[in-house]
Amino acid sequence: MSVPRVPDPAMLVVSVLAPEEGALYGVEQLAVRELGPIWEKIGPLAFGFSSYYEAELGPGLRRWLWVFADLVDRGALASIKILTNQWEQSYMLEGKRKFNLDPGLITLGNFVLATGKNNAHRIYLAEGIFADLTLIFRSGSYRPLEWTYPDYADAELTGILNRLREKYKCRLAQLNE
């Protein structure tokens, strides 16, 4: 029989896509108020992996990563995604989003994104939100899976997430002292 136990909290990272950083000011303040202080802000990073968002968000998209200082319960991922969806909707202009927010969790074993889109490899969490196992940690690095989005499989972003994993590992060690 397995004995259930609550896993270590995770590091919350919100991936932000927008054509310009100025579009993020108000929502960044909301994020800090609701999710806690941003420990590190990374970007802008080039985003040339897909034209999926261009019709809505415009050309010249760039990515920022907001890494939050407070570790979070892994069970909170669905409610965080619902919150970021609400923020996207509240900032819409003429029926179009100004930015895309994708929360994810860094753990020692994987990187998981939240999504509202179902697929065979996604696990239902709650309230229409699924967990997308995006990267797994093997042989000293996060590794993509056959379904990993190309931008998350890219060496630059994987390298950033590996660096953040090391910081997360140190945070866990401090918590467990």
C-alpha positions, 0 to 999 in steps of 0.5 A: 500500500502506498502512503500518501504524503504531501510533496515539497512545494514547487517554484512558481514561474509564469511565462508571459508573452507580449509584444512589449513590456509596457503592456504588462505593468498593471498585470504584474502588479496584480500578480505580485499582490495575489501571488507574492513578490517576484524573485527574478524577472527574466527577459525579454526572450525572443519568441519565434517558435510559433505564429499561433498568438500573433493574430491576437497579440500582434507581431514581435512577441517576446517572452518574460519569465516571472519567478515568484519568491514564495514556493507554492503547494503543487495543488494550487496550479489549477487555481493559479491558472484560473486567476491568470486567465481572469487577468488576461480577460480583464485586460482584453482590448476590442476582444483581444488579449494584450498578453498570454500568461502560462503558469508552471511549476518547477520541481526537482523531477519535472516542469509542469505547465497549466492549460485549459486544453485537454490532450492524451498526456495531460492530467485533469486537475480541477475547474477545466484546468489540466497539468501538462508534463512539459519537461522531465529531469534526467541525466542532469538536465530538463529534457523535452518529451515528444509533446513538449512545445518547441519553445520549451524544448529549446536549449536557451529556455531549458538552460534557464529552467535548469538554472532556476531548478538549482535555485529551487533546490537550494531553497528546498534545502533551506526549508528542510534544515 
